[in-house]
């Protein structure tokens, strides 16, 4: 939490505070994040000059109070991104130092957090990282014992036993961050149940190194890596189950690269059908062919549930439109995909020309098919295509003083809403317009059903991509609401979706197919819950399952039609 908070604060700083922006010392112990900040012209201030301008962000580890005073004196505006858990330890030390207590800090002497904590001890602070150093300390009349927030929990238990045996009057405070304690306990369980463990994080990150040490003590092969290029594929070739954990400062996109690399390993080793299926799944997802198949299946379900017959060319229109728009969206959005989905970003950069050709060809054929149906579907699809193409284009000239929302993409949450509306129109509204030229009540019901399913699907992917979207400045719905509230919103929408479909089918506002299609919101609800509880990790398989919801709708509709 503290690291994520600090990174979010520094990424938001250029738009909110006086430039230039810098951090006092490295923001966190992760080279990939530090490289990212340098790309955004956020520098690192190592020493305090006599005079300075701009804004300095205090890193998550915190600093001594005198450092803050010196930064202000030099002329900097200060943003304090110290982790709240670290602030709690600073407060304990300062409070007791004012009462004459000595402060024994269990931690790494050179760690920036510990250096910061010492600054609050008023000259009565002592840092120890082993029991021998502890024994060499003088006896204090009044003393407190605190731990660096990322300290090894097992070692701190030894410290507590030592204090209870020798100096029972010392006050001991449980200051190890609960996230750290939980992660260390989990890596122990992880190592017990896995054949090998990969610990992802900076080589100079103390909490990451401690995770690796805990895993190694179990006797299981443990590999501390910073990037996927450091994975020893040969060493893992015999492992059936590989555990992954990461240091507190490891960004999501680095963990995703590791996970994607490991996810593909079993399929590279196996022979026969399993070896073929995984790369096919990957290509279908990366090219958006599978999502276009899902759009066609959803359109087929919408057509049948409205009682429309002989209108399957709209299935083709839906597939082509969605294929075209999603490929173009990915081609334009490679900057965000660099962090959200590095595999997709690499794929689109390598195949840019071929994918552009596929997108424009699909869009052109879709428009021609719509024209063959009638002027109204053609015009609607044409306008939607123009809106899709102009999503990233500047619509308000730069000369206007206020141009914060100069592009459609600048409107918070616009991507999710517009994608859902586009899908809803091509899958449910266009087929009805081409048949009767008007909208019926059942069309409005099915439009809302289709729109809400696609909205939940898109917003769920936005939740998985929150970190990368924040880096490139996107304001998606999960970023606006927060992950937990966004998930609650999606579950509420699915519950309403289920209720409307059930009531509409019961009162025969739509065909009895509605009862069968109740499986769609229920299916997504189960997946959201499974992901929320940590049972479904982001990757090819999760993405394939989410997109398969629409395919399931089409297959169930086909079975219903045949029977």
C-alpha positions in Angstrom: 0.0 0.0 0.0 2.7 2.5 1.0 4.7 1.9 -2.2 1.7 2.0 -4.5 0.6 5.3 -2.8 4.1 6.9 -3.3 4.2 5.9 -6.9 0.7 7.2 -7.6 1.5 10.5 -5.8 4.7 11.1 -7.9 2.9 10.2 -11.1 0.1 12.7 -10.3 2.5 15.4 -9.1 3.4 17.0 -12.5 -0.3 17.9 -13.1 -0.9 19.1 -9.6 2.3 20.8 -8.3 5.0 23.2 -9.3 7.6 21.7 -11.7 10.3 20.5 -11.9 9.4 17.4 -9.8 12.0 15.3 -8.1 12.2 12.7 -5.3 14.6 12.9 -2.4 16.6 9.8 -3.0 15.3 6.9 -5.1 11.5 6.7 -4.6 11.5 3.0 -4.1 14.0 0.1 -4.5 13.0 -1.0 -8.0 15.1 -0.1 -11.1 12.2 -0.5 -13.6 10.1 2.1 -11.7 13.1 4.5 -11.4 13.6 4.2 -15.2 10.0 5.0 -15.7 10.3 8.2 -13.6 13.3 9.3 -15.5 11.4 8.9 -18.8 8.8 11.3 -17.3 11.5 13.8 -16.3 11.1 13.1 -12.6 14.7 13.3 -11.3 16.3 12.1 -8.1 17.7 14.6 -5.7 20.6 13.1 -3.7 21.9 16.2 -1.9 20.1 19.4 -0.7 21.4 22.5 -2.5 21.5 25.9 -1.0 18.7 27.1 -3.2 16.2 25.0 -5.2 12.9 25.4 -7.1 10.0 23.1 -7.8 8.6 20.2 -5.8 10.4 17.4 -3.9 8.5 14.2 -3.0 9.6 12.5 0.2 9.9 8.8 -0.7 8.0 5.9 0.9 10.8 5.1 3.3 10.6 8.6 4.9 13.5 10.9 6.0 14.8 12.4 9.2 12.8 15.5 10.3 15.8 17.8 9.8 15.9 16.8 6.1 12.4 18.1 5.6 13.4 21.4 7.3 16.4 21.8 5.1 14.4 21.1 1.9 11.9 23.7 2.9 14.7 26.2 3.8 16.2 25.6 0.3 12.9 26.7 -1.3 11.3 23.4 -2.3 7.6 22.6 -2.0 7.3 19.3 -0.1 5.0 16.4 -0.8 5.3 13.7 1.9 4.8 10.3 0.4 6.1 8.5 3.5 4.3 5.2 4.0 1.7 5.6 6.8 3.1 2.5 8.5 6.5 4.1 8.6 5.0 7.4 10.0 3.5 5.3 12.8 7.0 4.0 13.8 8.4 7.6 13.5 5.6 8.8 15.8 6.3 6.0 18.4 10.0 6.8 18.5 9.5 10.6 18.7 7.0 10.3 21.5 9.2 8.1 23.6 12.4 10.0 22.8 10.7 13.1 24.3 10.2 11.1 27.5 13.8 10.1 27.7 13.5 6.5 26.2 16.3 5.0 24.2 15.1 3.6 20.9 16.4 0.2 19.7 15.7 -0.2 16.0 15.8 -3.7 14.5 16.8 -3.2 10.9 19.5 -2.6 8.3 21.8 0.2 9.3 22.1 1.7 5.8 18.5 1.3 4.8 16.8 4.7 4.2 13.8 3.9 6.4 16.1 3.2 9.3 18.1 6.3 8.7 14.9 8.3 8.7 13.7 6.6 12.0 17.0 7.4 13.7 16.3 11.1 13.0 13.3 10.9 15.4 15.3 9.3 18.3 16.9 12.6 19.4 20.4 11.1 19.5 19.3 8.1 21.6 18.7 5.7 18.7 20.6 2.3 18.2 20.3 0.1 15.2 21.0 -3.6 15.4 20.6 -6.4 12.8 21.8 -9.4 14.8 21.7 -10.8 18.3 25.4 -10.2 19.0 25.0 -6.4 18.4 22.0 -6.5 20.7 24.0 -8.1 23.5 26.7 -5.4 23.1 24.3 -2.6 23.9 24.4 -1.0 27.3 21.5 -1.6 29.8 18.9 1.2 29.5 16.7 2.3 32.3 14.0 3.1 29.7 14.0 1.7 26.2 11.7 0.8 23.4 12.2 -1.8 20.7 10.8 -1.2 17.2 11.4 -2.9 13.9 12.0 -1.6 10.4 8.5 -2.2 8.7 10.0 -4.7 6.3 12.0 -6.7 8.8 12.1 -10.5 9.0 9.2 -11.5 11.3 11.0 -14.7 12.5 14.1 -12.6 13.5 11.9 -10.1 15.3 10.4 -13.0 17.3 13.9 -13.9 18.5 14.5 -10.3 19.5 11.3 -10.4 21.6 12.4 -13.5 23.3 15.8 -11.9 24.1 14.1 -8.8 25.5 11.7 -10.8 27.7 14.5 -12.9 29.1 17.0 -10.1 29.8 15.2 -6.8 29.9 11.5 -7.4 30.6 11.0 -3.7 31.3 11.7 -2.7 27.7 8.6 -1.7 25.7 8.2 -3.7 22.5 6.2 -2.4 19.6 4.9 -4.6 16.7 5.9 -2.3 13.9 6.5 -4.8 11.1 4.0 -3.9 8.4 1.1 -6.4 8.3 1.6 -6.7 4.5 5.2 -7.6 5.1 4.3 -10.1 7.8 1.6 -11.6 5.6 3.8 -11.9 2.6 6.6 -13.6 4.5 4.1 -16.1 5.9 2.7 -16.7 2.5 6.1 -17.3 0.9 6.7 -20.0 3.5 3.5 -21.7 2.5 4.2 -21.1 -1.1 7.6 -22.8 -0.9 6.0 -25.8 1.0 3.5 -26.4 -1.8 5.7 -25.5 -4.9 8.6 -27.3 -6.6 10.4 -24.0 -7.0 9.9 -20.3 -6.1 10.6 -17.1 -8.0 10.9 -13.9 -6.0 10.5 -10.8 -8.2 12.1 -7.5 -7.3 15.1 -5.2 -7.2 18.4 -6.8 -6.1 18.9 -4.0 -3.6 15.4 -4.3 -2.1 15.6 -5.4 1.5 12.1 -6.9 1.8 12.6 -8.8 -1.5 15.9 -10.3 -0.4 14.2 -11.4 2.9 11.4 -13.2 0.9 14.1 -15.0 -1.0 15.9 -15.9 2.2 12.8 -17.3 3.8 12.1 -19.4 0.7 15.6 -20.7 0.5 15.5 -21.9 4.1 12.7 -24.3 3.2 15.1 -26.1 0.9 13.2 -25.4 -2.3 15.0 -24.0 -5.3 14.6 -20.2 -5.1 15.4 -17.6 -7.8 15.5 -13.9 -7.1 15.0 -12.1 -10.4 14.4 -8.5 -11.5 13.0 -9.3 -15.1 11.8 -12.2 -17.1 15.1 -12.4 -19.0 16.8 -13.6 -15.8 14.5 -16.7 -15.5 16.5 -19.9 -15.7 14.1 -21.9 -18.0 16.3 -25.0 -17.9 16.4 -25.1 -14.1 12.6 -24.9 -14.0 12.0 -27.5 -16.8 11.2 -30.3 -14.3 9.1 -28.2 -12.0 5.3 -29.0 -12.1 4.4 -26.1 -9.8 6.2 -22.8 -9.6 5.4 -20.3 -6.9 5.7 -16.5 -7.6 6.0 -13.8 -5.0 7.3 -10.2 -5.3 8.8 -7.5 -3.2 6.7 -4.6 -2.1 8.2 -2.2 -4.7 7.8 -4.5 -7.7 5.4 -3.0 -10.3 2.6 -5.1 -11.7 3.9 -5.0 -15.3 7.1 -6.7 -14.2 5.2 -9.4 -12.4 3.0 -9.9 -15.5 6.0 -10.5 -17.7 7.3 -13.1 -15.3 3.9 -14.8 -15.1 3.4 -14.8 -18.8 6.8 -16.4 -19.3 6.1 -19.1 -16.8 2.5 -19.6 -18.1 3.8 -20.6 -21.5 6.5 -23.1 -20.1 4.3 -26.2 -19.6 3.0 -25.9 -23.2 6.5 -25.7 -24.6 7.4 -28.9 -22.8 4.3 -30.9 -23.7 3.7 -32.7 -26.9 0.6 -33.1 -29.1 -2.6 -31.1 -28.8 -1.8 -29.2 -25.6 1.4 -27.8 -27.2 -0.7 -26.4 -30.1 -3.7 -25.0 -28.1 -1.9 -22.4 -26.1 -0.2 -20.5 -29.0 -3.5 -20.6 -30.9 -5.3 -19.0 -27.8 -2.5 -16.4 -27.6 -2.8 -15.4 -31.3 -6.6 -15.3 -31.2 -6.5 -13.0 -28.2 -3.6 -10.8 -29.4 -5.2 -10.2 -32.9 -8.6 -9.6 -31.3 -10.0 -12.4 -33.6 -11.4 -14.2 -30.6 -13.1 -11.0 -29.2 -14.7 -10.5 -32.7 -16.0 -14.1 -32.6 -17.5 -13.3 -29.2 -19.2 -10.2 -30.7 -20.7 -12.3 -33.5 -21.9 -14.8 -30.9 -23.4 -12.1 -28.8 -25.1 -10.6 -31.8 -26.6 -14.0 -32.7 -28.0 -14.3 -29.2 -29.5 -10.8 -29.3 -31.1 -11.5 -32.7 -32.7 -14.8 -31.6 -33.9 -13.5 -28.2 -35.7 -10.6 -30.0 -37.4 -13.2 -32.3 -35.7 -11.8 -35.5 -35.1 -14.3 -38.2 -32.9 -14.5 -41.3 -30.6 -11.6 -40.2 -27.3 -13.3 -39.8 -25.4 -10.8 -41.9 -25.5 -8.6 -38.8 -23.4 -11.3 -37.1 -20.8 -10.6 -39.7 -21.1 -6.8 -39.3 -20.7 -7.1 -35.5 -17.6 -9.3 -35.9 -15.9 -7.0 -38.5 -16.7 -3.8 -36.7 -15.4 -5.1 -33.3 -12.3 -6.6 -34.9 -11.5 -3.3 -36.7 -12.1 -1.0 -33.7 -10.3 -3.2 -31.2 -7.2 -3.6 -33.4 -7.0 0.1 -34.0 -7.5 0.8 -30.2 -4.6 -1.6 -29.5 -2.4 0.0 -32.2 -3.0 3.5 -30.7 -2.8 2.3 -27.1 0.6 0.5 -27.2 2.0 3.1 -24.8 -0.4 1.9 -22.0 0.1 -1.8 -23.1 3.8 -1.4 -22.5 2.8 -1.6 -18.8 -0.6 -3.3 -18.9 0.2 -6.1 -21.4 3.8 -6.1 -22.5 3.2 -9.2 -24.6 0.5 -7.4 -26.6 2.6 -4.3 -26.9 5.5 -6.3 -28.4 3.2 -8.1 -30.8 1.6 -4.9 -32.1 4.9 -3.2 -32.5 6.3 -6.1 -34.5 3.2 -6.6 -36.7 2.0 -3.0 -37.0 1.6 -2.9 -40.8 -0.2 -6.3 -41.1 -2.6 -5.5 -38.2 -3.4 -2.0 -39.6 -4.2 -3.6 -42.9 -6.5 -6.2 -41.2 -8.2 -3.4 -39.2 -9.0 -1.2 -42.2 -10.0 -4.2 -44.4 -12.4 -5.5 -41.7 -13.8 -2.0 -41.2 -14.3 -1.5 -44.9 -16.0 -4.9 -45.5 -18.2 -4.2 -42.4 -19.4 -0.9 -43.9 -20.1 -2.5 -47.3 -22.1 -5.2 -45.6 -24.1 -2.7 -43.7 -24.7 -0.7 -46.9 -26.1 -3.9 -48.5 -28.6 -4.1 -45.6 -29.8 -0.5 -45.8 -29.0 3.2 -45.5 -29.8 3.5 -41.8 -27.5 0.7 -40.5 -24.8 2.0 -42.9 -25.0 5.6 -41.5 -25.1 4.4 -37.9 -22.1 2.2 -38.4 -20.3 4.9 -40.4 -20.7 7.5 -37.6 -19.6 4.9 -35.0 -16.5 4.1 -37.0 -15.6 7.8 -37.4 -16.1 8.2 -33.6 -13.8 5.2 -33.0 -11.1 6.6 -35.3 -11.3 10.1 -33.8 -11.1 8.8 -30.2 -7.5 9.8 -29.8 -7.6 12.8 -32.1 -7.5 16.4 -30.8 -11.0 17.9 -31.4 -10.4 21.2 -29.7 -7.6 23.3 -31.1 -4.5 24.0 -28.9 -5.1 27.8 -29.1 -8.0 27.5 -26.7 -7.0 28.2 -23.1 -8.9 25.3 -21.6 -8.4 22.1 -23.5 -8.2 19.5 -20.8 -10.9 17.5 -22.6 -9.7 18.1 -26.1 -10.0 14.5 -27.1 -12.7 11.9 -26.5 -10.1 9.8 -24.6 -9.6 12.7 -22.1 -13.1 12.3 -20.8 -12.8 10.1 -17.6 -14.2 6.6 -18.1 -15.1 7.3 -21.8 -13.4 4.3 -23.2 -15.4 1.8 -21.2 -18.7 3.5 -21.8 -18.2 4.0 -25.6 -17.1 0.5 -26.2 -20.1 -0.9 -24.3 -22.5 1.4 -26.2 -20.9 0.5 -29.6 -21.2 -3.2 -28.9 -24.8 -2.8 -27.7 -25.8 -1.0 -30.9 -24.2 -3.3 -33.4 -25.3 -6.5 -31.6 -28.9 -5.6 -30.7 -30.1 -2.3 -32.3 -28.9 -2.5 -35.9 -30.5 -5.9 -36.5 -33.9 -4.6 -35.3 -33.6 -1.4 -37.3 -32.8 -3.3 -40.5 -36.0 -5.4 -40.1 -38.6 -3.0 -38.8 -37.1 0.5 -39.0 -38.0 1.1 -35.3 -37.1 0.1 -31.7 -39.3 -2.2 -29.8 -39.4 -2.7 -26.0 -37.6 -6.0 -26.2 -34.9 -4.3 -28.2 -34.3 -1.8 -25.4 -34.2 -4.7 -22.9 -31.7 -6.6 -25.0 -29.6 -3.5 -25.7 -29.2 -2.9 -22.0 -28.4 -6.6 -21.4 -25.7 -6.6 -24.1 -24.3 -3.2 -23.1 -24.0 -4.1 -19.5 -22.2 -7.4 -20.2 -19.7 -5.6 -22.4 -19.3 -2.8 -19.8 -18.5 -5.3 -17.1 -16.1 -7.1 -19.3 -14.2 -3.9 -20.3 -14.2 -2.4 -16.8 -12.9 -5.7 -15.4 -9.9 -5.5 -17.8 -9.5 -1.8 -16.7 -9.2 -3.1 -13.2 -6.4 -5.4 -14.2 -4.7 -2.5 -16.0 -5.0 0.2 -13.4 -1.3 0.6 -12.7 -0.4 1.0 -16.4 -3.3 3.3 -17.1 -2.3 5.6 -14.2 1.2 5.7 -15.6 0.1 7.0 -19.0 -2.5 9.3 -17.5 -5.7 7.5 -18.3 -8.7 8.1 -16.0 -10.6 4.9 -16.2 -13.6 4.1 -14.1 -11.6 1.8 -11.7 -9.0 4.6 -11.2 -11.8 7.1 -10.5 -13.7 4.8 -8.1 -10.9 2.6 -6.7 -10.5 -1.1 -7.3 -12.9 -2.3 -4.5 -15.7 0.1 -5.3 -15.3 -0.7 -9.0 -15.7 -4.4 -8.4 -18.8 -3.7 -6.2 -20.2 -1.6 -9.1 -19.6 -4.4 -11.6 -21.2 -7.0 -9.4 -24.2 -4.8 -8.9 -24.6 -4.3 -12.6 -24.5 -8.1 -13.1 -27.1 -8.6 -10.5 -29.4 -6.0 -12.2 -28.6 -7.6 -15.6 -29.7 -11.0 -14.2 -32.8 -9.6 -12.6 -34.0 -7.7 -15.8 -33.4 -10.8 -18.0 -35.3 -13.1 -15.6 -38.3 -10.7 -15.2 -38.4 -10.0 -18.9 -38.4 -13.7 -19.7 -41.0 -14.5 -17.0 -43.4 -11.9 -18.3 -42.7 -12.9 -22.0 -41.3 -9.5 -23.0 -38.5 -11.5 -24.6 -38.4 -15.2 -25.7 -37.7 -18.1 -23.3 -34.1 -18.0 -24.5 -33.7 -15.3 -21.8 -33.8 -18.0 -19.1 -30.9 -19.9 -20.7 -28.8 -16.7 -21.2 -29.0 -16.0 -17.4 -25.8 -18.1 -17.4 -23.9 -15.1 -18.9 -24.1 -12.6 -16.0 -23.8 -15.5 -13.5 -20.6 -16.8 -15.3 -19.0 -13.3 -15.1 -20.0 -12.8 -11.5 -18.3 -16.1 -10.5 -15.1 -15.0 -12.4 -15.1 -11.6 -10.7 -15.5 -13.3 -7.3 -12.8 -15.9 -8.1 -10.4 -13.1 -9.2 -11.2 -11.0 -6.1 -10.3 -14.0 -3.8 -7.0 -14.6 -5.7 -8.1 -17.8 -7.4 -7.7 -16.4 -11.0 -4.5 -14.7 -11.9 -4.2 -12.2 -14.9 -2.9 -14.0 -18.0 -3.9 -15.7 -21.2 -6.2 -18.2 -19.5 -8.2 -15.6 -17.5 -8.5 -13.3 -20.6 -9.7 -16.3 -22.7 -12.3 -17.2 -20.1 -13.7 -13.6 -19.9 -14.0 -13.4 -23.7 -15.5 -16.9 -23.8 -18.6 -15.6 -22.0 -19.9 -14.2 -25.3 -19.1 -17.4 -27.2 -21.0 -19.3 -24.5 -24.0 -17.0 -25.2 -23.9 -17.9 -28.9 -23.4 -21.6 -28.4 -26.3 -21.8 -25.9 -28.5 -19.8 -28.3 -27.6 -22.2 -31.2 -28.5 -25.3 -29.0 -31.8 -23.6 -28.0 -32.6 -22.8 -31.7 -31.9 -26.4 -32.8 -34.0 -27.9 -30.0 
